């Protein structure tokens, strides 16, 4: 049987989830900035 550390896997999953959420947030901020720039250009 493979030796799997469930605690380590849970920590990795939580870190991955937080990194994903941070990237989604950064994407949304960037999209908002581009949208504001487009509005200023009108």
HELIX and SHEET records of a PDB file:
HELIX    1   1 UNK A    6  UNK A   40  1                                  35    
END                                                                             
